[in-house]
Amino acid sequence: ADPEKRPNYKGGNMKNVGLIVLFIVLGIGMAETASPQISVDEPVYDFGEILEGLAVVHTFVLQNIGE
């Protein structure tokens, strides 16, 4: 066979297979990683008019809705 017509493999296929496997593994790992998310039912509270010097208190309820 003519050397110019033969395919030149030199491990190219194994590199491609390795890269494909690497991307699949990384993709699966990223898909399973759930990010934390926070939820606030009442993000703003209006105290109305208050006299100067008085302490005001409000409790904000935070919830982690991520997985």
ZAMARGU-4260 file (C-alpha; in steps of 0.2 Angstrom, whole numbers, plus 5000, padded with zeros to 4 digits):
<rodrens>
0) 5000/5000/5000 | 5005/5018/4996 | 5012/5026/5013 | 5003/5042/5009 | 4986/5033/5007
5) 4987/5024/5024 | 4978/5033/5039 | 4990/5040/5051 | 4984/5035/5068 | 4999/5037/5080
10) 4987/5036/5095 | 4975/5049/5089 | 4960/5038/5092 | 4965/5034/5110 | 4967/5053/5114
15) 4950/5056/5107 | 4942/5042/5117 | 4951/5049/5132 | 4945/5066/5130 | 4927/5060/5127
20) 4927/5050/5143 | 4935/5065/5152 | 4921/5077/5146 | 4907/5064/5150 | 4914/5062/5168
25) 4915/5081/5171 | 4898/5083/5164 | 4890/5071/5175 | 4899/5078/5190 | 4893/5095/5186
30) 4875/5090/5184 | 4875/5081/5201 | 4882/5097/5210 | 4867/5107/5217 | 4870/5124/5221
35) 4864/5132/5237 | 4849/5145/5235 | 4842/5156/5248 | 4824/5162/5249 | 4818/5177/5259
40) 4799/5179/5261 | 4800/5197/5266 | 4816/5205/5260 | 4811/5223/5265 | 4802/5228/5281
45) 4795/5246/5283 | 4796/5252/5301 | 4786/5267/5297 | 4789/5282/5307 | 4800/5280/5323
50) 4806/5292/5336 | 4825/5295/5336 | 4834/5285/5348 | 4822/5271/5349 | 4828/5253/5345
55) 4818/5244/5332 | 4819/5225/5329 | 4813/5214/5315 | 4817/5196/5312 | 4820/5191/5294
60) 4817/5172/5290 | 4830/5165/5278 | 4827/5148/5270 | 4839/5137/5260 | 4829/5130/5246
65) 4844/5122/5236 | 4847/5104/5236
</rodrens>
